Amino acid sequence: MNLIDTHAHLTDNRFAHDLDEVLLRAEKSGVRAMINVGYDLPSSRRCVALASKREMFFAAVGIHPHEAAKASKQALVQLRQLALGGNVVALGEIGLDYYYNHSPRNLQQQLFRQQIRLAKSLSLPIIVHDRDAHEDVLTILREEGAETVGGVLHCFSGDRNFALRCLSLGFHLSLAGPITFNNSRDLAAVAEIVPADRLLLETDAPYLAPVPYRGKRNEPAYLLAVAEKVATLRGITVEELADSTTENAKKLFRLEIRGNCGA
């Protein structure tokens, strides 16, 4: 098996006591590499630090829309410095979240635009968080010319029509645990129509564990359950899906795979 978990948060405290075991299970499930994704400056620093110690880790740095009300000009300067560090392959996760609205929407939009501009200045792809904000996310991506660096709509949650509109901008779509849920009809339709060269897989660990692990702490080893479901929907083998999504991740994030998960 040849899988890459393109979105995880293994710097979360829930992995503090057994990270080595988590990585061994991931390796046994065929996960070759993982991108740890930041959501504020402290978590982004931890992602960069972990990527410097573990050969199969890469880092993405960014400020989540939940944190928009706290994001200062100095924070963006520090984010830029972090992004210039080794093993940073994307800016993220960034975007809009209108479900929780932890920060005012205008500040979320402002921060999203600022981080897209930063990504463009650094020639880094972006990892986009979009929850209940489809239209504004698409508008901002278009207006900011985000297609020049590209990226991925992580843990994609839209329907077939929205998927096609995101694809028309040149973005990748990433599927996660929810594709295995009983109420995943819209996602199933998306899984069937995404071009083979635009599809990515992720866990979003420790969140959104797939069936049959739903309700447990998610981890990269469970990516195999996501891959199996998506492969079934697309009518191909899980090995074929793993190979194609791994190539997509390597191209989008310019990954150089090294060592093994437990290195």
C-alpha positions as CSV (number, residue, x, y, z in Angstrom):
1,M,0.0,0.0,0.0
2,N,1.2,3.5,-0.8
3,L,-0.8,6.2,1.1
4,I,-0.2,9.8,2.2
5,D,-2.3,11.4,4.9
6,T,-2.5,14.9,3.5
7,H,-4.1,16.5,6.6
8,A,-3.5,15.5,10.3
9,H,-2.9,17.2,13.6
10,L,-0.4,14.8,15.3
11,T,0.9,17.7,17.4
12,D,-2.4,17.5,19.3
13,N,-2.1,16.6,23.0
14,R,-4.1,13.5,22.3
15,F,-1.1,12.0,20.7
16,A,1.4,13.1,23.3
17,H,1.6,9.7,25.1
18,D,1.7,7.2,22.2
19,L,3.0,8.9,19.0
20,D,5.5,6.2,18.3
21,E,2.8,3.5,18.4
22,V,0.5,5.7,16.2
23,L,3.3,5.9,13.6
24,L,3.9,2.2,13.7
25,R,0.2,1.5,13.1
26,A,0.2,4.0,10.3
27,E,3.2,2.3,8.6
28,K,1.6,-1.1,8.9
29,S,-1.5,0.3,7.2
30,G,0.6,1.5,4.3
31,V,0.8,5.2,5.2
32,R,4.1,6.5,3.9
33,A,4.0,10.1,4.8
34,M,1.8,12.7,6.7
35,I,1.3,16.4,6.5
36,N,0.8,17.9,9.9
37,V,-1.3,21.1,9.6
38,G,-1.1,24.2,11.9
39,Y,-4.1,26.2,12.9
40,D,-2.3,29.0,14.8
41,L,1.3,30.1,15.5
42,P,2.0,27.7,18.4
43,S,0.6,24.7,16.5
44,S,2.4,25.7,13.3
45,R,5.7,25.9,15.2
46,R,5.1,22.4,16.6
47,C,4.4,21.1,13.1
48,V,7.7,22.5,11.8
49,A,9.6,21.1,14.8
50,L,8.1,17.7,14.4
51,A,8.8,17.6,10.7
52,S,12.5,18.3,11.5
53,K,12.6,15.2,13.8
54,R,10.5,12.7,11.9
55,E,11.4,11.8,8.3
56,M,7.9,11.0,7.2
57,F,6.4,14.3,8.5
58,F,5.9,17.4,6.5
59,A,4.4,20.7,7.8
60,A,1.8,23.2,6.8
61,V,1.6,26.5,8.7
62,G,-1.4,28.8,9.0
63,I,-4.0,30.5,11.1
64,H,-7.4,29.0,11.2
65,P,-10.5,31.2,10.8
66,H,-11.4,30.6,14.4
67,E,-8.3,32.6,15.4
68,A,-9.0,35.5,13.0
69,A,-10.0,38.0,15.8
70,K,-6.6,37.4,17.5
71,A,-4.4,37.6,14.4
72,S,-2.2,40.6,14.3
73,K,0.1,42.0,11.6
74,Q,3.0,40.7,13.7
75,A,1.4,37.2,13.6
76,L,1.5,37.3,9.8
77,V,5.1,38.3,9.8
78,Q,5.9,35.4,12.1
79,L,3.9,33.1,9.9
80,R,5.9,34.1,6.9
81,Q,9.1,33.3,8.8
82,L,7.8,29.9,9.8
83,A,6.8,29.2,6.2
84,L,10.3,29.8,5.0
85,G,11.5,27.0,7.3
86,G,12.4,23.5,6.2
87,N,9.8,20.8,5.4
88,V,7.0,23.4,5.1
89,V,5.0,22.4,2.0
90,A,1.8,24.5,2.3
91,L,0.0,27.4,4.0
92,G,-2.8,26.1,6.0
93,E,-5.2,25.5,7.3
94,I,-6.8,28.8,6.3
95,G,-10.3,29.7,5.2
96,L,-13.7,30.4,6.5
97,D,-15.9,28.8,9.2
98,Y,-19.5,30.1,9.4
99,Y,-20.7,27.2,11.5
100,Y,-19.1,28.2,14.7
101,N,-18.4,31.9,13.9
102,H,-15.7,32.1,16.6
103,S,-14.4,35.2,14.9
104,P,-16.5,37.8,13.0
105,R,-17.0,36.9,9.4
106,N,-15.4,40.1,8.1
107,L,-12.2,39.3,10.0
108,Q,-12.2,35.7,8.8
109,Q,-12.4,37.0,5.2
110,Q,-9.7,39.5,5.7
111,L,-7.3,36.9,7.2
112,F,-8.1,34.4,4.5
113,R,-7.2,37.0,1.8
114,Q,-4.0,38.0,3.6
115,Q,-2.8,34.4,3.9
116,I,-3.6,33.6,0.2
117,R,-1.5,36.6,-0.7
118,L,1.3,35.3,1.6
119,A,1.1,31.9,0.0
120,K,1.4,33.5,-3.5
121,S,4.4,35.5,-2.4
122,L,6.0,32.2,-1.2
123,S,4.8,30.0,-4.1
124,L,3.2,27.6,-1.7
125,P,-0.1,25.8,-2.2
126,I,-2.9,26.4,0.3
127,I,-5.0,24.1,2.5
128,V,-8.5,25.5,2.7
129,H,-10.9,25.1,5.6
130,D,-14.5,25.6,4.4
131,R,-17.4,25.0,6.8
132,D,-20.8,26.4,5.7
133,A,-19.1,29.1,3.7
134,H,-19.0,27.7,0.2
135,E,-19.9,30.8,-1.8
136,D,-17.6,33.2,0.1
137,V,-14.7,30.7,0.0
138,L,-15.1,30.4,-3.8
139,T,-15.4,34.2,-4.3
140,I,-12.3,34.9,-2.3
141,L,-10.3,32.2,-4.0
142,R,-11.3,33.7,-7.4
143,E,-10.7,37.3,-6.4
144,E,-7.3,36.6,-4.9
145,G,-6.1,34.6,-7.9
146,A,-5.4,31.6,-5.6
147,E,-5.4,29.3,-8.6
148,T,-1.8,30.5,-9.3
149,V,-0.6,28.5,-6.4
150,G,-3.4,26.0,-6.2
151,G,-4.2,23.9,-3.2
152,V,-6.9,21.7,-1.7
153,L,-10.3,22.0,-0.2
154,H,-9.6,19.9,2.9
155,C,-12.2,17.5,4.3
156,F,-14.4,18.5,1.4
157,S,-18.0,19.0,2.5
158,G,-19.8,20.4,-0.5
159,D,-22.1,18.7,-3.1
160,R,-21.4,17.7,-6.7
161,N,-22.1,21.2,-8.1
162,F,-19.7,22.9,-5.6
163,A,-17.1,20.3,-6.3
164,L,-17.2,21.1,-10.0
165,R,-16.8,24.8,-9.4
166,C,-13.8,24.2,-7.2
167,L,-12.3,21.9,-9.8
168,S,-12.8,24.5,-12.4
169,L,-10.4,26.8,-10.4
170,G,-7.8,24.1,-10.5
171,F,-8.1,23.0,-6.9
172,H,-7.8,19.5,-5.5
173,L,-10.5,17.9,-3.3
174,S,-9.6,15.9,-0.2
175,L,-11.9,13.2,1.2
176,A,-11.9,12.1,4.8
177,G,-13.8,10.1,7.4
178,P,-17.2,11.5,6.6
179,I,-17.2,9.7,3.2
180,T,-17.8,6.5,5.2
181,F,-20.8,7.8,7.2
182,N,-24.3,6.6,6.5
183,N,-25.5,10.1,5.5
184,S,-22.7,10.7,2.9
185,R,-24.8,10.6,-0.2
186,D,-23.5,14.0,-1.5
187,L,-19.9,13.1,-0.8
188,A,-20.4,9.7,-2.5
189,A,-21.4,11.6,-5.6
190,V,-18.4,13.8,-5.3
191,A,-16.1,10.8,-4.9
192,E,-17.4,9.4,-8.2
193,I,-16.7,12.5,-10.3
194,V,-13.4,14.0,-9.1
195,P,-10.8,13.5,-11.8
196,A,-8.1,11.0,-10.8
197,D,-5.4,13.6,-10.8
198,R,-7.3,16.0,-8.4
199,L,-8.2,13.7,-5.6
200,L,-6.5,13.5,-2.2
201,L,-7.1,11.5,1.0
202,E,-6.8,12.6,4.6
203,T,-7.8,11.7,8.2
204,D,-8.0,15.2,9.9
205,A,-6.7,13.2,12.9
206,P,-7.6,13.3,15.8
207,Y,-11.1,14.3,14.4
208,L,-13.7,12.6,12.3
209,A,-12.7,9.0,12.6
210,P,-14.2,6.8,9.8
211,V,-16.5,3.9,10.2
212,P,-15.8,1.4,11.8
213,Y,-13.7,3.6,14.2
214,R,-16.3,6.4,14.5
215,G,-16.3,8.0,18.0
216,K,-12.7,7.1,18.6
217,R,-9.6,9.3,18.3
218,N,-8.8,9.3,14.7
219,E,-5.2,8.5,13.5
220,P,-3.4,8.0,10.2
221,A,-3.7,4.2,10.2
222,Y,-7.4,4.7,9.7
223,L,-6.8,6.4,6.3
224,L,-7.0,2.9,4.9
225,A,-10.7,2.8,5.7
226,V,-11.3,6.0,3.8
227,A,-9.3,4.7,0.9
228,E,-11.3,1.5,0.8
229,K,-14.6,3.4,0.7
230,V,-13.5,5.8,-2.0
231,A,-12.0,3.0,-4.1
232,T,-15.3,1.1,-3.9
233,L,-17.3,4.2,-5.0
234,R,-14.9,4.7,-8.0
235,G,-14.9,1.1,-9.0
236,I,-11.1,0.6,-8.7
237,T,-8.8,-1.3,-6.4
238,V,-7.6,0.4,-3.2
239,E,-4.0,-0.1,-4.4
240,E,-4.8,1.9,-7.6
241,L,-6.4,4.7,-5.6
242,A,-3.5,4.8,-3.1
243,D,-1.0,5.1,-6.0
244,S,-2.9,7.9,-7.8
245,T,-3.7,9.9,-4.7
246,T,-0.1,9.6,-3.5
247,E,1.2,10.9,-6.8
248,N,-1.2,13.8,-6.6
249,A,0.0,14.7,-3.1
250,K,3.6,14.5,-4.1
251,K,3.0,16.8,-7.1
252,L,0.8,19.3,-5.3
253,F,3.0,19.7,-2.2
254,R,6.3,18.8,-3.9
255,L,7.1,16.1,-1.4
256,E,10.3,14.1,-1.3
257,I,9.5,10.9,0.6
258,R,12.2,9.8,2.9
259,G,12.8,7.0,5.4
260,N,9.9,5.3,7.2
261,C,7.1,6.3,9.5
262,G,8.9,5.3,12.7
263,A,12.3,7.0,11.8
